[in-house]
Amino acid sequence: MAKNLVIVESPAKAKTIEGFLGKEYTVKSSFGHVRDLPDKGISIDIENGFKPNYVVSDDKKKIVDELKKLSKAADMVWLATDEDREGEAISWHLKEALNLDDKHTKRITFNEITKTAIQKAITKPRSIDIDLVNAQQARRVLDRLVGFELSPVLWKKVKPSLSAGRVQSVAVRLIVEREKEIYAFQSSSFYKTVALFKVGTTVMKAELNKRFAKHDEALAFIEVCKKATFSIEDLVKKPGKKSPSAPFTTSTLQQEASRKLGFSVARTMSVAQKLYEAGHITYMRTDSVNLSETALNGAKEEITKSFGANYSNTKQYTTKSKGAQEAHEAIRPTYMNNHEAGNDAAEQRLYDLIWKRTIASQMADALLERTTVTIDVTGRNEKFIAEGEVIKFDGFLKVYMEGTDEETDENTEGMLPPLKVGEKLNYNEISATQRFTHHPPRFTEASLVKKLEELGIGRPSTYAPTISTVQKRGYVVKEDREGKKRQYDNIVLANGAIKEEKKEENTGAEKSKLFPTDIGTLVTEFLVQHFGDILDYGFTASVEKEFDDIAQGLIKWNVMIKKFYTPFHKGIENTLEHSERVTGERILGKDPVSGKPVLARIGRFGPMVQIGEVSDEEKPRFASLRKDQSIQTISFDEAMDLFKLPRNLGNYLDKKVTASIGRFGPYISYDGIFASIKSADGDDPMTITLDRAIELIIAKKEAMANALLKTFPENEKAQVLKGRWGAYLKFDGKNFRIPKGTEVEDITYDMVLNIVGPAATAKKAASKKGGASKAKGKAAKAPAKSKAAPKAKAAPKAKAKPAAKKAAAPKAKAKPKKKKR
C-alpha cells in the first residue's frame, strides 16, 4: 500500500491525477458526495440550531468502507476535491465519514489538472475551510426546509405530487412572467422603406431614416420617389474598432455553447466536466474572468507564433458579475499550444470554442473604417442612409466573434463602392414593406442563465441543475413550435411603375424556447400570492449574498437560517389555515345541449376541460387538453371539440378502434393496445382515419413483438423485454435491471425471483393471501373513504414535519371526489 492516499470526486479525475504522481501515491474516487440528508423525512433538528442529520447513502457504503481501509493503511490522506464550496463540503463529509485524523489529513486544491498544478498543490496543503463548508451546508439545509415545508402546501392547495424549490421556483416565475408579457403584447405594424441604388457595376442598399405607420403614408412616399432625384448629401468616414470579449465564465460558456453549438446548459456542463477531468481545461464552475500569469504568457507565445506579434495584446479582465464567488481563473485551455482536444465530437467542439475565446481575448482589437452615406430625396425631408464597414486590420476577428441572442433583421452593412458628395444616384428598386413589432423574446436556457446571473440569483454550480429541475418537474417545457402564416403588404417601385402586392410569411416560430406549463403557471401564481417574499427576485439574490458572507466567515450559517425560517414557517401555517384550494378555473361558456357550464382547470392528471359541476346530481364530463393547448388560452369551441373524443373510428378484425387523448398525449386504443398519435407525422385524433389507425396498430404490434425477448410459463407477468439501453425484466408491471453479462437465453424463473428480490415476491404472496380479508375489514370500518386512499399516501411524509403539516392532513382526505374522473 502506498504511503499517500489521494481522494477525488470522480474516476476520470483520479485516472488523470494518478499519471502525475509517483508510486507513493494511490488515487481513489469518492464518486461525488458520500453523505447527504436522507431522501425521507426532514432530517434537520430545527429546535437545536438546524443541525442536519447526514447519512451515508446506500450506494456509497461500499465505497466508504473501501476508503476507510485505505486511509487507515496510509500515512497521509490528501483530500483533493474541487476548490469551490461543493468540493470543500465533499472533503469535509469524507473527513467525517472516514473518521480522519487532522494530523494525517491534508486538503489540496488546484484550478487545472496538470502535472505542474498537482505538484504545486502538494507543496501547499491546507486544512478544510469550514466557512466554505458552512456556506454549502446553509444552502443545502435552507433548500431542504423550503422544499419540505412548501411542497405539502402545494399538494393540498393545488395538486398532489408537486414540489417547490427556493431558486427553481424563482426561475419558473421569470418564465411565467415573460409568457404573460407575451400574451398581453399587442403587435402593431409599420412600413420599412429600402432603396437599391445602382453605383457603377455594383448595387448599394440604403434604408429610409423614417418608418411610416400607415399604408397610405408609405404609398405617398413611393409615389414621390417616382419623380424624385437622389443625390449624395453627405459622406462621413470614421475609424472604429471592435474589442474581444473576456474569457469564459460558467455563465458565458453556457450561453455561447447554446448559441454556437446548440448545447443545452446541462450538456455544456457535462462535456466541460469531461474536458476538465482529462486535464484539457481549467475548472468549469467559475464566475471569474481572470487569467494566471502562466496562461497570459502561454497565450502571447501561441498568438505570436501562429499569427504574428502584431496580433498579440496581453490584457487582464476584471470580474463584474454580481456576488462573484471564489477567486478562480476563467475557463481556459490548460495548454495554449493545444489547438484541439477531446475524445468525441462534442468535447472537441466545446474545447475549440474555449480555445478560440481564450486566445481571442489576448489578441489585438480589430480596426475598422465605418462609412455613413446620407442620400437626399428631392421634395422630402426624409433621407436614405447607407452604412458600410471596412476591416483595416482583423485582429482578434481572425480567430473568434461572439454570438448574440438578439433576433434582428439581416445585416445591411458591407463594403460600399467609391462615392463622392453631390453624386447623382439612380434607383433599381425602392420598396416599402409592412413589418410588425415583436413581443419580448421567450427565454432559451442560455438567456435564462444570463437573466439569473444579472439578478444575482444562483451561482455557477446552480445554473444547470436549476434549469434541469424545472423541466423535470413539468413546470417548464423546452420545445420548438411552428409559426403561423401571416400576410403583409409590399409596395415596390421599379422601372418607373408602382406595384402593390400581398405576400405571405411564417411568423412566431420558436426554436428550443422555454414555455411554462399550465401547472407551472398555476403554482407560480399561488406561490407569488402567498409567499411573495420567497419568490421576490431581490430577496432571493440577498439570500445568495448571505451565503457569500457565510463563506467569508462574516455570519454564522444557522443564525442566517433562523432569520429566514421563522417568518417562512409562520407563512406556511397561515397559508394552510386560511388559503383556498386553487385550480386555475376558467369559465368558457355553457354547453348548448345540457346548459351546464363548460370550464377549464387543473385536474388530478393535469390540464382539463369539464362540463358540469361536481355538486351536480349528474356526474360531470371530463376531457384532457392536448399538448399544444393551455387552460389560459383555450376557447369554448376548442374545448367542445375535445368532448368529441374518444372518436369511434370503426372496427378492425371485429374489434373497436378509437382515437382519444390521455395523460401522455393522443393515442389509438384497440384490444388493449395503445398506439401513440404523433402530430409530427401529420396525425390528429380529431381527423385520423381508420386506415391510418390500423397502420399504427400494426406498427405497435410489431414493436411489441420485437421487444418481447423471453417469457416464463411459471408466471405470464414475468417478461424479458428489449429496451432503449438493452434487455430488462418486467415483473408484475414493474421494471428491473438484469445483471451485466447475463445472456437472455440463460435467464431462468429462479433468476427472475432473485432479481426481483424476496421483498417483492413475499409482498405479492401476502397480498394474494390476505388482500381480500384486509379490504373487507377496511371497507367495513370506513366505506365512505375507501376511494380517498391513494391521496392519503402523502400523509406519512407529513408526519415528520411540525404542526403545520398535521393541520394539512384532514382536508387532504376530504376532496377526492372533486378530482375523480
N, C-alpha and C positions, 0 to 999 in steps of 0.2 A: 504494500500500500504506500502511495506517495505521501510525503510529509505534509503537503498542502492540498486542501480541498477547496476548489473554487465553485461557487454555486451561482448560476444564472437562471433566467426565466425560461429560455426556450432551447430546444435541442439544436436548432440551427446555429444559434449564437454560441452554444457550448462547443460545437464542432469547429467553428471558425477560430475561437479563442484557443482551443487546445493546440492548434497548429503553431501558435505564437509562444507558448510556454514550454519549458523543458520537462523532463521525465519526473521531476519532483512535484509536478502539479497534476492533479486529477480534476477535470472539469465536468460537472454534472448539472443537469437541468431540473428545476422545480416544477416545470410546466405551468408557469404562472403562479397565482396565489395558492398557497397550501391551506390557508384558513380564511373563513369568512363567516358572516352571520348565516345561520341556517335558514333554509327556504321557508320553513313553517314557524309560525309564531313571531312575535315582535323581536324577541331576543335582545332587548335593551332594558336595563334596570333604570327606569325613569326616576324612581324615588332616590336612587343613590348615584347621582351625578351622571346619569345617562350612560352608565357603564355597559359596553357591548359584551355579549356572550358569544365569543368566537368559537367555532368548532373546526376541526379538520374534516373536510368533506370526504365522503366515502371513496371517491375516485382518486383521492390523494393519499390515503392511508398507507398504501404500499410504498409510494414514493417517499413519504416522511420516514417510514421505518428504514428504508434503504439509506437515506441521507443521515439518519441518526447513527447507524452503524459506521458509515464512512467518516462522519465528523468525530466520533469517539476515537477512531483509529488514527486521525490526522493530528499533527502538531498545531496546525493553524487552519482556520476556516476563513475563507475570503468571500464575502457577500458582494457579488458583482452585478447586481440587478440594475435596471435603468436608473438614470440620475434624476428623474422627476419624482413627484410625490407618490405616484403609484408604485414606482420602483423602490422608493425608500420604505414604503409600507410593506412590500413583499419581503424585503430584507428583515424588517422588524418581526413580521409574522414567522419567518424562518427561524430567527433567533429564539423566539418564544416557543415555537413548536418543537424545535430540536434541543431546547434547554442548553443553548450555547453559553459558554463562559466568556465574559468580557475580555479576559486575559488572552484567550485563544481565538478571538474573533476580530476580524478587521473588515471595514467597509471600504470598497473602492468604486469609483465611478469613472467613466470615460465617455466622450462625446462621439467617438468613432471607434470601430473595431479594426484597428491596425496594430501591427507589432509595436510600433513606437508608442502609441497611446496606451496600450495594455501594460507595457513595461514601465512607463512613466507612472501609471496609476498604482502599480505595485510599490513604487518608491514613496508614494504619498497617500498612505491609507488614513482613514479617519474612523470615528465612531458613528453609529447611526444617528442621524439628525432627527430627534424626537419631535421637533417643531413641524418638520415636513410630514412626518408620520401622522401627527395630530391634525394637520390640515386635511389629509386624505381621510382620516378617521371621522372628522367632523362632517365631511361631505357624505360619507357612507351612512353615518347614523342619521343625519338630517333627512337624507333621501328615503331611508327606511321608515322613519317616523311619518313623513308626509305620505308615502305610498300606502303604508299600513293603516293609517287613520282615514285618509281621504278616499281610498278605493271602496271600502264598505259603504260610504255615504253614496257613492255613485251606484252601487248595487241596489240600494234601497230606493234612491230617488230618481234614478234614470233607467238602468238596465243591468241585470246580473252579469257577472264576469268581466266588468270593466275595471280599468286600473288608471291611476293618475301618478304623475311624477312632477317634481318641482321644476326642472328645466324642460322636460319633454312637453309638459302642458303649456308652457310659455311659447315654445316653438310652434305648437299647433295653433295657439292663439294668433301668432303672426300670419299664418297661412289662412286661417278663418277670416281674419280682418281684411286681408288683401282680397279674398274672394268676395266679401261684402262690398268693398270698394268697386270691384269689377262689376258686380251685379247692379250697383246703383249708378254706374257710369253711363252718361248719355253721350253717344257719339255725335259729332257734328261734322259737316263736310266743308271743304274749301277747294279752291282751284289753284293748282300749281302750274305756272307758265314757264316753259322751257323753249329756248331757241337753238337751232343748229345753224351756225354761220359758216359759210364757205370762205376759207382763207388760203389762197393758192390751191394746193392739191390736198389740203387737209380740212377737216371739219372741227370747229370749235363749239363746245357746248356751253351755254350760259343760261342762268336762271334769273327770272324777274325778281326784284327785291320787294315785291308786294304780292300777297296772296289774296285772291278775291273770294268773298264769302258766298256770292250768288252766281248762278249760271249766266244771267243777263250781263253782269259786270264783266265776266270773263269774255263773253262773246263780243261785247262792245270793244274791249281792248284788242281782240284779234281782228276785228273789223278795221280799227285804226292802223294796225300793222300792215294791212293790205297796201296802203298808200304811203306809209311812213318810210323815212330813210333812217339808216342806222350807221352810226359812226363811233369811233373810239374817243371817248371824252377824257379818260384818264387812264394812266398806266403806271402802277406802283410796284416796284420790286423791293423786297425786304429780305435781308438774311435771317435765317431761323435755325433752330436746332432741335433735335429730339434727344432726350436723355434716357439711358437704360433704366429698367426697373430694378428694385433691390432684389437680392437673392431670396429664395423661397422660405416662407414660414409654413407651418402646417396649413393655415387657412388659405394662403395664396397658392400653395401647391394643389390643394383640393379644388380650388376654383379653376386654375389653369388646366389641370388634368381633365376636368369636366368639359371645358370649352374645346380643348385641342385634341384630346384623346377619347372623349365620350365616356370617361370612367365615372362611376358613382363614387361618392365620398368614401364609402366603406371599402370599395375595391382599391382606390388610391392608397388608403392606409395599409391594406393587406399587402399590396405589391411593394410599397415603400418599406414595410417591416422586413420583407424578404431581402431587399437590397441592403438594408442596414445590417441585418444579421449575417449576411455573406461578406460584410466588410466593404461594400461598394460606396455607401453614402453615410453621412453623419446621422445622428439621431433625428427621427422624423416627427417627434412631437415637441415643437418649439414655437415661441412667438417672437424670437429674436432674429434680426437681420444682420447681426454681427458676424464677421469672418475673422478667423485667427490669423496671426502673422504668417504662419505656415501656409495657410490657404491663399492669402494675398500674394505671397511670393511665388507660390506654385502657379497661380492664375497668370501673373505677369510673365513668368517664364514661358508658359504654354502659348499665350497670346503673341508674344514677341516671336517665338519660334514658328507658329503657324500662320500669322497674318502680318507681322512686321511691328517694329517698335512704335510706329505712329498710331497703331490701333490700341495700344495699352494706355490705360488711365486708372491707376490704382486709387480706390476710394473706399472709405468705411461708412456704412449706413447706420443710422440710429433707429431704434425701435420706437414706433409711435402708437402701437396698439394699446388700448385701454387695459390697465391692470395687468401688464406683462408679468409673466411668471418667472421661473428660474432663468438665470442668465446663460442660456445655451448659445451655441452657434446657430446660424441659419442652416437650412438643409442644403448640403453641397456634396459633390463627389469627394471621396477620401483622397483620391489621386487625380489631380487635374489633367495629367497626361493620358489617362484612360478615357478615350472618346466613346467607348462602348463598354457595356457591362450588362449582365443579366442572363438568367437561364432560359427564359422563354420570351415570346414577343412582347407580352405586357411589361415585364421587367425591363426589357431593352428600350421600349418606347418611353417609359417613365424615366429611366436613367438618362436617356437622350435629352428629355425635357429639362431635367435638373442640371445636367452638364451645360447645356446651352444657356440657361438662365443665369447660372453662376458665372460662366465665362463672360457673357454679355455685360453683367453688372460691373465688370472690371475693365470694360472697353471704352474707347473714346465716344463722345457724343457724335451723332450723325449731323452733318452740316447741310443745310438746305437753302434754296432760294425760292421764296414764295412770291408769286406774281398775281396781282389783282387787276383785272381789266374792267373798267366801267364803260358800258355801251349806251349811248344816248338814243332815245326814240323820239323823233320829231313830233311835236304836238302833245307830248305826255311828260309828266313829272317822274314816272317810274323809270328805272334803269335796269338793263340786263347786266348781270355780274358774272364774269368768268374767272375762275381761280385755277392756278396751276402751281405745281411744285416740282422743283428740280433738285435731285440729290447731288450735292457737290462732293461730299465725302460720306461714304456709307457707314463708317464707324461700327457701332455695335449691331446695326441692322444686317451686317454681313452674316451674323450668327442667329439673331433672335428678335422677334417682335411680339410683344404681349398681346393676348387676345382680349376681347371685350364682351360683356353681356348685353350691350346696348343693341336694340333692334332698330337699325337706321336704314335709310334709303341707300341706294347704291352710291358709291363714292364718285363725285363729279370732278375730282381733282386729277390732273395728269399734266403731261408736258404741253405747253402752249406753243403755237407757231410764232415766228418773228412778227412783231406788231409795232405800230407807231401811232402816236396821238393824232387824231384827225382823219385817220384812215377810214374810208367808207367800207361797209360790210354788206354783203348780200346774204339773205337767209336761204337755206334749203327747205327748212320747215320750222313752223312755230306752233306749239300745241299748248292748250290749257286742259289739264287733266284733273278730273274730280278726285280728290283724296279725302281720307277720313281720319279724324283724331282717334288715337289708340287708348284703350283703357290701360291702367297700370299693369305691368307685366306680372304674370304669376311667377312664383319662386321656382327656381331649379334647386337642386341640392346645394350647388356651389353658391348661388346668390343668397340662399338661406344662411349658409355658414358666414358669408360676408356680413349679413344683417345682424346675426347673433354677435359677431365679433365687434361690430360698430356699437352695439348696445351694451357691450361688456358682459354678455351672458355666456357662460360656459368658458372653457379653456381648451387648448389644443387637444387634450386627451378626451374631451367630452363631445366634440362636434359629431364625429362619425357614429358613436353609439346612440346619441340623441336622435339623429335623423333615421337611423335604422329602427329604433324602438317605436317611434310614432307611426312608422309604416307597418311594423309587425302587429301593433295593437289595433290596426284598422281605422285609425283616426285620420290618416292621410294616405292617399294613393299616388304613386308616380306612374304616369302613363302618357301616351300620345293620344291626341284627339284630332279627329278630322275637322277641317274647316268647313265653312258654308259658302255657297256661291253667292256672289253679290254683283249687281250691275253698277257701272259707273259711266259718267259722261266723258267724252273725249272730243274736244274741238280742235281741228287741225287745219292750219293754213299751209298750203303747198301749191306751187305753180300758180299763184295768184287767186286760188279758189279756196273757199272755206268748206270743210266737210264736218258735219256733226254725226257722231255715231255712239251707240250704246255698246259698251264692252262688258265682259264678264271676268271676274277674278275669284280666286279662292281666298277667303279671309278667315282669320281666327284659328288656323291650325296650330296645335301645340305639340312640342317635342320634349319628352322627358320632363314634364312640369309636375309640380306638387299640387294636388287638389284635396281639399278637405272632404271627408265623407260626411254623410248626414249625422252619424253618431259622433264624429269628431266635432262638428259644429254644435250639436246639442250639448255635449259635455263641456265644451269651451264656454258656451253661454251660461250654463249652470254654475261653473266654477268662477267665472268673472262676477256673476251676480252675488255669490255667497262667499267667495274667497278672493275678492278683488285685489287685496294686498299681495297675496301669494303669487298671483298671475301678473302683477304690475312689473313692467319692464325695469323700471328704476330700482324697485325693491329687489328683484332677482339679481341685478347687477351689484347691488350693495352687499348681498349675501356672498357673492363671489369675492368682493373686495375684503370681506371679513375672513374668508378662507385664506386669502393672501396675507392678511395680518397675522393669522394663526401661524402660517408658515414662517413668518419672520419673528415669531415669539412675542408679538405685541399684545395679544389677548389669549386667554385660556379657552380651549375649544368647548368645554362643557358649559362655560358661562355664556358663550355665544349661542349654544344650542338652547339653553334655558330661556334666554331672551326671545328666541324665535318661537319655542314650543308653547310657552304659557298662553299667549293670545291665540295661537293657532288651535290648540286643543279646545279652548273655550268656543272658538268659532265652529269647530266640529260638533260639539254638543248642542250649540244653538241651532245649527242647520238641521241636525237630526230631529230636533224637537219642533221647530217652527216652520221649516220649508215644506212646500208641496212637491208631490211627485211630478216630474216633467216628461213629456213625450214628444214635444215639438209639434203638437197637433195643429193642423190647418184645416179649416172647413172649406171644402172646394165647391159645394153646391148640394142639390138634392137629387136623389135617384128618381128619374121620371116614372118608373114603374111603381116603386113602393112608397115614394115620398119621403124616404128616410135620408138623413144627412150622409153625405159622402165626405170622408176626411182622410188626410194623410198624416201618419205619425210613425214613431219608432215603436216596433213591437218586440216581442221576445227574440225573434230571429232577425231583427234589423228593420230597415225602412219598409213600410207597407201602406196600402190604402184599405179602407174599411167602409162598408155600407151598414148603417145602423149603429146603435149604442149597445154597450154591454148590459145596460139596465133594461133593454127591450125584452119583451116576452119571447120574441123570436130571435134565435142566435144570429149575431152579425155575420156578414160575409167578409172574407179577407182575401187580399192578393198582394204578393210581394212585388216590390218595384224592380225594374230592370236595372242592369248595371249602370247604364247611362242616364238614369233618372234620379231625381232628388225630391224629397218631401218639401224642400224650399221652393221648387220651381215647377213641379208637375201641375198640369192643367186638369180641369174637370174631364175633358174629352179623353186625355191620355189615361187618366185614372179609370174611366169607364171601359176603355179598351182592355185593360188588364183583367177585368171580370169576364171577358170572353174566353179566358183561359181557365182550365185546360181545354184546348180545342180537340175535338174528336176528328181525327183525320181519316178514319175508316178502319178496315180490318186487313191484317196480314197473316196468312195461314190460320184463318178463323179466330184470330185474337186481336183485341182492340189496340189501336195505336193512337196516342195522344201527344200533343205538344203543350208544354207548360213552362213556368218559371219557378225555380226553387231557391234555396239558400245559396246555392253555388252557381246560379245563372240559369238560362234557358236550357231545356232538355226534352228529349223524346222518351216517352215511357212505353214499354212493350214487354209483357210477360215477365216482369221482374227485372228487366234490363233497362238501364238509364243511360242514354247516349247524349252527350253534350251537343248543344246547338251553338255554333261559333259564328258571330257576326262577321269575323274576318273572312269567312268563306262565303259571305253574302247571304247567309241563312237568317231567318227571323221566325220566332214561334207564331207570330200573327199571320204569316203568309206562307210558311213552309208547306210543301205538298206531300202527299202520301208517298209518292215515288222517291222523293228526296229523303224522307224519313226512313224508308226501307233501306236505302243506301247506308245511312248512318247506323241503323240496327245491325246490318250485315257486317259493317266495318267494326262495330263494337264487339260483336260475337267473335270475329276473327282475332281481335286483340286479346279478348278474354281467353280464348283457346290457346293462343301463343304464350300467354302469361302463365298458364297453369302448367307447372313442371312435374308435380307429383301429388298424388292423393293417397289416403290411407284407409283401408277397409274397416279398421277399428273405430274410426271417427270421421264422418264426412265433413266435419267443420275444421279439420286439420288439413292444410294445403301448403305446398311449397310453390311460391309464385315468383315470376321474373319481375324485378323492379328496376327502377332507374339506376340504382347502384349495385345491381346484382341480385342474386336469389335471396328471398327472405321467407320466413314462416308466418302463416296466418292461422291463428288458433282461436276459435270461438269469437271471431270478429276483431281480435287484436293482433297486431303485428309484432314479430320478434326477429332479432338478428340471428343469423346462422353463423356459428364459429368459423373463422377464417380457415381456409384449407380444406373445408368439408365438401366432398363431392355430393351433388344432389342425389345421385343413384344410391349412395351409401347410407342415406338418412333412413332410420327405422322409426317406428312409432315410439319405442322406448326412448330414443334420442330426442324425439319431439317433446315428450314429457319432461325430460331433463332440461331442455332449452326453456320450456315454458316455466318450469320451476314447481316445486311441491306446493307452494302457497296458492298458486293459481288453480292447480288441479284439485287441491283439497277444498278450496273455496267453492269450486264448481260442484264437487260431490256433496258438500254440506248444503248448498242451495237446492240441489235436487231432493235431498233427504228431508230437510226441514223447512224448505221455502213455503210450501203450501200452508203448513200449520202456523208459521210466523205471520204470513199475510192475513190469515183468518183472524189471528189474535189482534193484530193491528187494526184491522177493519172493524172488529167488534168494539175496540176502545174508541176509535176516532174516525168513523166513516166519512165525516164531512171534510176531513183534512187530508185524506189519502192522496188526492191529486196535487197537493202542495209539496209533497215530499222532495221532488227534485230541487225545489228552491231552497228548502231547509238545509241543503248540503253546505251552504255557505256559513252556517252557524258555527261549526267547530273552530274555524279560524277566528271568529269574532270573540270566542271565549278568552283568548289570550290577551285581549285588549282591555283598557279601562272601561269605566261605566258607560261611556258614550256608545260603545258597541252593543252592550246589553240592551240599551234603550232601543237599538235598531231592530232587535230580533222579533218582537211581537208583530210589528207591521209587515215584516218581511214575509210572514206566512199568510197575511190577510188578503192579498190581492192576486192570487194566482189566476183566477178565472178571467181577469181582465186581459191577461196575455195569452190565454188559451186560443189556439186556432188550428 
